[in-house]
Amino acid sequence: MYGYSEGSIAEINIHENLVNLANMARDSLKVFNEIVDNLVSDIDVGRLYSRILELKSRIEDNKLLFMEYLVRLGEGLPYKQSYATIALGFERFTQLLDGASYRLTILKSRRLEISSEIYRYIAMFKDIVNEQFRNIFEGLRLLYSDPKKTLTRISEVSKLENRADEVYRNATFSLYTEYGTKVLTLMTLRDILDFIENAADLLRSLGEELRYLALHRIVVG
């Protein structure tokens, strides 16, 4: 299914489990996208947020099962720590999306003002994280079948993280300029930006773990 040329049953199971966790994280990202896109509409984003909570619970459960599987494989398993780090990363990514989504629902439910400029920065941030995740997902999917393409994908993740840093700096400056006297709105929006920035940083770190694994596939085979 994923283009294995050779490899142990354990490697195949590990890869399929990581792709499964990535799929669940991607589903969470899709719901986060809906919340951002509907922030200025009449749609009840609170109902959308409940889906994030369900997905977060699912990924936590599946992560635990995966970690137990790694433990049962024993200490001799190559790259065990990298596999564990990637699994924990997908769980943490969903938690960060949950944090941002919860605060977005607070903004809307309490009718807190959000300017068109700040909304534009949040939407830009969202698009960058989506592009990062798309490259992470494809890099993971191709890890065993074409690790050189995985390296290409990961290079894009690092470039996108630099764009995310720039958006974060500009958004933060605009935020304090516009909301300096509106403490509750300022704090809520700052939290949202921080969660999304942390998600972008996390994806870069996940990319480095994938880069390490891909290099081993290329060099060692």
C-alpha positions as CSV (number, residue, x, y, z in Angstrom):
1,M,0.0,0.0,0.0
2,Y,2.8,2.4,0.8
3,G,5.4,1.1,-1.6
4,Y,7.6,-1.0,0.7
5,S,10.4,-2.7,-1.3
6,E,11.5,-4.7,1.7
7,G,11.4,-4.4,5.5
8,S,10.3,-6.2,8.6
9,I,6.7,-6.7,9.6
10,A,7.5,-4.4,12.5
11,E,8.6,-1.6,10.2
12,I,5.5,-2.0,8.1
13,N,3.3,-1.9,11.2
14,I,5.1,1.2,12.6
15,H,4.8,3.1,9.4
16,E,1.1,2.3,9.0
17,N,0.4,3.3,12.6
18,L,2.2,6.6,12.0
19,V,0.3,7.3,8.8
20,N,-2.9,6.5,10.7
21,L,-2.0,9.0,13.4
22,A,-1.2,11.6,10.7
23,N,-4.6,11.0,9.2
24,M,-6.3,11.7,12.5
25,A,-4.2,14.9,12.9
26,R,-5.2,15.9,9.4
27,D,-8.8,15.5,10.3
28,S,-8.3,17.8,13.3
29,L,-6.7,20.4,11.0
30,K,-9.7,20.2,8.6
31,V,-12.0,21.1,11.5
32,F,-9.7,23.9,12.6
33,N,-9.9,25.3,9.1
34,E,-13.7,25.2,9.2
35,I,-13.6,27.1,12.5
36,V,-11.3,29.8,11.1
37,D,-13.3,30.1,7.8
38,N,-16.6,30.4,9.7
39,L,-15.4,32.8,12.4
40,V,-17.2,35.7,10.7
41,S,-20.3,33.7,9.5
42,D,-23.5,32.7,11.3
43,I,-22.4,29.1,11.7
44,D,-22.1,27.8,15.3
45,V,-18.4,27.1,15.6
46,G,-19.0,25.6,19.0
47,R,-20.5,22.6,17.3
48,L,-17.4,22.4,15.1
49,Y,-15.2,22.6,18.2
50,S,-16.8,19.5,19.7
51,R,-15.4,17.5,16.7
52,I,-11.9,18.7,17.6
53,L,-12.4,17.2,21.1
54,E,-13.5,13.9,19.7
55,L,-10.5,13.7,17.3
56,K,-8.2,14.7,20.1
57,S,-9.5,11.8,22.3
58,R,-9.1,9.4,19.4
59,I,-5.5,10.3,18.6
60,E,-4.6,10.1,22.3
61,D,-6.0,6.6,22.5
62,N,-4.3,5.5,19.3
63,K,-1.0,7.0,20.4
64,L,-1.1,5.0,23.6
65,L,-1.7,1.8,21.7
66,F,1.2,2.6,19.4
67,M,3.6,3.4,22.3
68,E,2.7,0.1,23.9
69,Y,3.5,-1.6,20.6
70,L,6.9,0.1,20.5
71,V,7.6,-1.1,24.1
72,R,6.7,-4.7,23.2
73,L,9.1,-4.6,20.3
74,G,12.0,-4.2,22.8
75,E,15.1,-2.1,23.0
76,G,16.7,-3.5,19.9
77,L,14.3,-1.7,17.6
78,P,16.2,0.8,15.4
79,Y,15.1,4.5,15.4
80,K,12.6,3.7,18.2
81,Q,12.9,7.2,19.7
82,S,12.2,8.9,16.4
83,Y,9.1,6.8,15.9
84,A,7.9,7.7,19.4
85,T,8.7,11.4,18.9
86,I,6.7,11.5,15.7
87,A,3.7,9.9,17.3
88,L,3.8,12.3,20.3
89,G,4.2,15.1,17.8
90,F,1.0,14.3,16.0
91,E,-0.8,14.2,19.4
92,R,0.7,17.5,20.5
93,F,-0.2,19.1,17.1
94,T,-3.9,18.2,17.7
95,Q,-3.7,19.6,21.3
96,L,-2.4,22.9,19.9
97,L,-5.2,23.1,17.3
98,D,-7.6,22.4,20.2
99,G,-6.2,25.3,22.2
100,A,-6.5,27.7,19.3
101,S,-9.9,26.5,18.3
102,Y,-11.3,26.8,21.9
103,R,-10.2,30.4,22.0
104,L,-11.7,31.1,18.6
105,T,-15.0,29.8,19.9
106,I,-14.7,32.1,22.9
107,L,-14.1,35.1,20.6
108,K,-17.3,34.3,18.7
109,S,-19.5,33.3,21.6
110,R,-18.7,36.4,23.5
111,R,-18.9,38.6,20.4
112,L,-15.4,39.9,21.0
113,E,-14.3,42.2,18.2
114,I,-11.8,40.9,15.7
115,S,-10.5,43.3,13.0
116,S,-10.2,42.4,9.4
117,E,-6.4,42.8,9.6
118,I,-6.0,40.4,12.5
119,Y,-8.4,37.9,10.9
120,R,-6.3,38.1,7.7
121,Y,-3.2,37.2,9.7
122,I,-4.9,34.2,11.4
123,A,-6.1,33.0,7.9
124,M,-2.6,33.4,6.5
125,F,-1.2,31.5,9.5
126,K,-3.7,28.7,9.0
127,D,-2.8,28.4,5.3
128,I,0.9,28.1,6.1
129,V,0.3,25.4,8.7
130,N,-1.9,23.5,6.2
131,E,0.9,23.6,3.6
132,Q,3.5,22.5,6.2
133,F,1.3,19.6,7.3
134,R,0.6,18.6,3.7
135,N,4.4,18.2,3.2
136,I,4.8,16.4,6.5
137,F,2.1,14.0,5.5
138,E,3.4,13.3,2.1
139,G,7.0,13.0,3.4
140,L,5.8,10.4,5.9
141,R,3.8,8.5,3.3
142,L,6.8,8.3,1.0
143,L,9.4,7.5,3.7
144,Y,9.8,3.9,2.7
145,S,9.0,4.0,-1.0
146,D,10.9,7.2,-1.9
147,P,12.9,8.7,0.9
148,K,14.6,11.2,-1.4
149,K,11.2,12.8,-2.0
150,T,10.7,12.8,1.7
151,L,13.8,15.0,2.0
152,T,12.4,17.4,-0.6
153,R,9.1,17.7,1.3
154,I,10.9,18.4,4.5
155,S,12.9,21.2,3.0
156,E,9.6,22.9,2.1
157,V,8.4,22.6,5.7
158,S,11.5,24.5,7.0
159,K,11.0,27.3,4.4
160,L,7.3,27.6,5.4
161,E,8.2,27.9,9.1
162,N,10.3,31.0,8.2
163,R,7.2,32.5,6.6
164,A,5.2,31.6,9.7
165,D,7.7,33.5,11.9
166,E,7.3,36.6,9.8
167,V,3.5,36.4,9.9
168,Y,3.7,35.9,13.7
169,R,5.9,39.0,14.2
170,N,3.7,41.2,12.0
171,A,0.5,39.9,13.6
172,T,1.7,40.5,17.1
173,F,2.7,44.0,16.3
174,S,-0.7,44.8,14.8
175,L,-2.4,43.1,17.7
176,Y,-0.8,45.3,20.4
177,T,-1.4,48.4,18.2
178,E,-5.1,47.7,17.7
179,Y,-6.0,46.1,21.1
180,G,-3.8,47.8,23.6
181,T,-6.7,48.9,25.7
182,K,-8.9,45.8,25.2
183,V,-7.2,43.4,27.5
184,L,-9.5,40.3,27.2
185,T,-9.6,40.4,23.4
186,L,-5.8,41.1,23.3
187,M,-5.1,38.1,25.6
188,T,-7.4,35.8,23.7
189,L,-6.0,36.7,20.3
190,R,-2.4,36.5,21.5
191,D,-3.1,33.0,22.8
192,I,-4.5,32.0,19.4
193,L,-1.4,33.3,17.6
194,D,0.8,31.6,20.1
195,F,-0.9,28.2,19.6
196,I,-0.7,28.5,15.8
197,E,3.0,29.6,16.0
198,N,3.7,26.6,18.2
199,A,2.0,24.3,15.8
200,A,4.2,25.6,13.0
201,D,7.3,25.1,15.1
202,L,6.2,21.6,16.0
203,L,5.8,20.7,12.3
204,R,9.3,21.8,11.6
205,S,10.6,19.6,14.4
206,L,8.6,16.7,13.1
207,G,10.1,17.3,9.7
208,E,13.6,17.0,11.2
209,E,12.7,13.6,12.7
210,L,11.5,12.5,9.2
211,R,14.7,13.9,7.7
212,Y,16.7,11.8,10.0
213,L,14.8,8.6,9.1
214,A,14.9,9.4,5.4
215,L,18.6,9.9,5.4
216,H,19.1,6.5,7.1
217,R,16.9,4.9,4.4
218,I,19.0,6.5,1.7
219,V,22.5,6.0,3.3
220,V,22.0,2.7,5.1
221,G,19.2,1.2,3.2
